[in-house]
Amino acid sequence: MKEIVEDIYNNLKAEFKGRERNDLYFHVSDLPTICPRAVYYSRKTNMPFRKSPVYAKPVMLAYAYGILIQHFFSRYSSYLISKWRCPKCKSVYYLSYRDWNRIPCKHLVQEDYRLELSNKKFKLVGNIDALYKDPTGIYIAEIKSINARQFDDLQEPLFDHVFQVLTYLWMFKRKKVKLDEGLQKFHIRKDKAVVLYFKKDFQNLQIKPFFVDKNEYSIENRIKELLMHLFNPTKDSPKICNSRLSPPARKCVFRSICFKEDKNESKEK
């Protein structure tokens, strides 16, 4: 039955091609790993700073599992308000589990809430998984799945996810950001967001929720500075890699600018 496996991978690859990043488009989840210096030299030399994507099978599978898990939580939780669209009549609904019985459409497709900040040269897009509601309010929510070891050791949200949800909160307050209609419809808390971690264990359903309070993390200036460099890359920035052998540097097309070919390379090896 190898043809079934190959068919799945080929279909995933086709879907991945429709979601490729380019040098004029970023997703909020990209931000913690973006190098402003690479963006600067990309604009200066007219060279793309991202290499052609490699459709690694583990990456595609992780993406597919993530979509299924997000759909599962959004469909069956009464605490998550998710966005759904009917492909037949094009109607859009904002539903939790308790709302499904009142909807005439029965073949809904989930969509993310969208945030967009753009100018003529650059676009930053955020896709929020769901909204979490409890007696204290409605919060932007991200749903993340991690392996059992990570989950058991987790005591606080991972930094990349903190950066992601705080960037959403920052964008949510900006006048120039295009807001999804659903984000305008609800009175969403602008001081906190939620990251929900799901343990990849199909024997038991285990979740760790973390509220991320923007006042407890001093990274708003970092978000502003990074976006300033991306939108207006008018000057060089310091390098962010400490070695040409670090994973980001290995993939960077401008690695030779930060790390000259010299005797130090042999020492690093």
N, C-alpha and C positions, 0 to 999 in steps of 0.2 A: 504493500500500500504506500510505497514511496511517493506515488503521484499525488496523494492527498496532501502530504507534508509540503512537497514542492509547490503545489497549487496554492496553499495557504501563504507560503513565503512570497510567491510571485504577486499575489493579490495585496499583501501588506506592502511590498515594495512599490506597487503602483499607487497605493494611497500615500505612502511616504513622499513620493515625488511631488504630490500636490501640496505638501506642507513644508517644502524646503525653505530655508532662510536664504536671503540674499543680502548684499551689502547695503541695501536701502531699507531693510526691514529687520526688526528685532522683536523677539518676544520678551516680556518682562522676566521670564524664567532664565533668559540668557544673560541678564545683566551682571550677576556676580562673577561670571567667567569672561566677560568682554574686556579686552585690553584697549584703553583709549589711544595708546601709542600706535597700535596696529591700525586703528581707524584713521588716525592722522596721516600715517604714511600711505595708507590706501588712497585717500583723497589726493594726496600730494603726487603720487606716482600713477594714479589711475589703474592700480593693480588691485584685484579683489583680495581681501585679507582672509577670506575663508577658502579652504581647499574644497574641492568637490566632495560631496557627502559620500560616505561609505555606508552602504546599507547592511550593517552587521546584523546577523540573525538575532543575537541576544537583545540588541537595541530594539528591533522591530517587535519582538515578542513582549518585551517590557512595556512598550507603548500600547500594544493591543490589550494586555492584561490591565493596564492602567485605565483604559477606556471602559472596559467591562466592569471593573470595580467601581469606578465613578458612577456608571449607569445603575449598578446594583444599589448603592447607597441612596442615590437620588430618587430611585423608583420606590423604595420600600421604607424610607424614613419619614416620619411625620414632623421631624425637626428641621429638615432641609427643604428649602424652597428652590426648585430647579426650573430651568427654562426648557420648554418642550414645543416642538413645531410639528404640525400635521403636514406631511408631504403632499397630501391629496388636496386639501382645501386651503393650505398655507396659513391656517390660524396659529397664533402663538399663545401659549398658556404658561402661567407661573404657578406650579403645583407642588404641594407636599403629598404624602401618601393619602392623607385624609380627603384630598380634593379629587381623586381620580374618578370616583363613581359619578360625579356630576358633569363629566366632560363627554360630549357626544363622540368625539374622535377616539378611536381605539388603537391606532397605529402611530403613536407619536414617536418622534426622534428627538433625543436630547441635544440641546445646544448650550454652549457656554455663554455667560454674560460677558459682553465685550467692552473694553476700554481702548481708546485710540488717541494717541498724541502724535501729530505729524506736522511737518512743514514741507517745502518743495523738494528737499533733499533726503528726508529721513522719516521713518515711521516706526513708532513704538506701539506694540499691541499687547494687551493683557486679556487673557481669557479666564474668567473666574468660574470655578467649578459649580458653586452653589451658594446659597445664603442660609445661614444657620439662625434659627429663631429660638429664643428662650424668654423667660419672664423679664429679663433685663434689656431686651432689644433684639434687633436683627443685625447680624454680622456677616461680613464677607468671609467665606469659608473655602479652604483648599483641602482636598482629599488626597492623601499620599499613602502609598503602600510600600512597606519595607519588610525585609526578611526577619525571621524570628530572632536571630541574635541581636540585630540592631534594635528591634522593638523592645526586647526584654531589658536592654541596657539604657534605653532612652529615658532621660530625666528632664529634658527640655527640647524645644523645637530646634531642628537643624538650621544653621545660619542661612543657607541658601533659601530656605522656605520662609524664614523671618524676613529676609531681604525682599522676597517676592511679595508677601502680603502687605508689608509696609510701603512698598512701591505702589501697590494698588490703592492704599489709603491716600498716599500722596497725590496720585493721579486723580482720585475721586474728588479732590477738593479744587483742582485746577479748572479755571474757566475755559481754557482752550481745548480741554480734553473732551472728545465725543463720548457721551455716556450711553450705554445700552438703555433702552426704554424701561426695562425692568429695574435697573438701578435707580432710575428717576422715580419710579412708582413707589418704592418702599422707603421708609425712613430708616436708613442704615446708619449704624454707629460709625463714627469717623475717628474714634480714638482707639479702637481695638479691632482685631480680626481673629479668626480661629483657624488653626491647622489641625486636621483630624488624621491621625496615623492609624492605618489598618495593618494588622499583622497577617502576613501571607501564610496563613495556617487554615486549611480547609476543614479542620476538625472542630475548631471553636472560633466564634466571631469575637475578636478582641480589638478594642479601639482605645487609643490614648488621645484625648483632646487637649490642646494647649491654646489658651488665650494669649495673643501677642499684643501687648500694650505699647503703643508707639512712644509713650513717655518713659518707658523702661529701656529703650534702645536708642542710643545716640548715633543713628546712622542716616538721619534725614539729610544732613549736610553732604554725606557721601553720595546719596542718591542724586541730589541736585548737581554736585560737581561732576559726577559721571555723565549725567544727561547733558550738561553743558558742553563737555568735551565731545560727546557724540553728535549733538545737533550743530555745534559750531567748532569743528576741529581746526582751529586757527593756529595753535601752537603745540609743540611737542610736549609729551607727558613723560614722567619717569617710567622706567620699565617696572613691570610687576612680577617678573620671574627672577629668581635668584640664581638660576642655573640654566644653561642651554639644554640640559638634559631633563629638565622638569617637564611633566606631561603637556602643559600649555605651550611651552617653547618648542617642543618637538613638532607640534602641528602648525606652528606659526610660519607664515611665508616671509615674515620680516625678521626672523630670528638673527640673521647675520648683522643687523643694525644694533641690536642689544648686546650680542656676544660675538666679538670678532674671532676669527679663526686664529688661535694662538696656542701657546704651550699649556695654558690653563685647561684646555679641553681634555688633554690626555690625563691630567690630574683628576678631573671630575669623573672620568670613566673608571 
